[in-house]
Amino acid sequence: MHPIDEQTVLVTGATSGLGRALVQRLAEAGATVVAHGRNASRLARTRAEIREVTGRTVDTIQADLAELAQVHRMADEVLERYPRLHALVNNAGVGFGPPGGARELSGDGIELRFAVNHLASYLLARRLAGRLVECAPARIVQVASAGQLALDRADPFTEHHYDGVTAYRRSKLAQVMASFELAADLVGTGVSVNAIHPATFMDTAMVSESGGSPTSTVQEGVDAVWRLLTDPELDGVSGHYFHGTHDAPPDPQADDPAARAWLRRLSDSLVAR
């Protein structure tokens, strides 16, 4: 792997929580950091705060990942601006939402959690994979969750008996399944793809919105993701799911080739649309 101070790293969802803390740690370590966010003012504030704390400037890129056209535009911008890219951390996500919250749709009319947590990271990783291969060794880290639930082929977007927790858990399993598929596609390229549950109920706005109480710190989550990004002992380790710092079994559906192939066909049809 390249020394961290020679790497260019893109982190999505970088204006709060784990993403914000990870960007600061990367900046402190000397990496060229590209911080993604949805809100321009929050991005500017994050950039200013990190410059004040670390003395280093991070780059920023704005996109609403709930619109696939903006994900495509973001990928185009990254490819144009950065001839070198060594790591992608797909951290942006939508949580459970408030208890009893109504079903929400993305800008493309897709269930919001499936769209942001799975489809956006799926599309961005596949659009940027070629650049990562060119700069290999490189790593893709998908920030998933231990809260996984098998997808229902008859109702992949949770149109029936909706609740935010169910939609979230299905979207996070989809993210793990897609990580395994991409890892298989990239065997032999020097690009690893792994999914991780960084920590349980970190002290973040996402957890607060759901009405939950924190049981771990953001720093615990950052440490776990940092290991996947930087540990030389993980060179060549790909297609795994980690719970914190430990290799762990995902929901059984993630290990079902037929289920992964079905999800891939569905995802490809949605991003093409």
Secondary structure, DSSP 8 states (H G I E B T S, - for coil): ---GGG-EEEESS-SSHHHHHHHHHHHHTT-EEEEEES-HHHHHHHHHHHHHHHS---EEEE--TTSHHHHHHHHHHHHHH-S---EEEE-------STT----B-TTSSBHHIIIIIIIHHHHHHHHHHHHHHT-SEEEEEE--S------TT-TT--SS--HHHHHHHHHHHHHHHHHHHHHHTTTTTEEEEEEE--SSBSSHHHHHTT----B-HHHHHHHHHHHHH-GGGTT--SEEEETTEE----GGGG-HHHHHHHHHHHHHHHH-
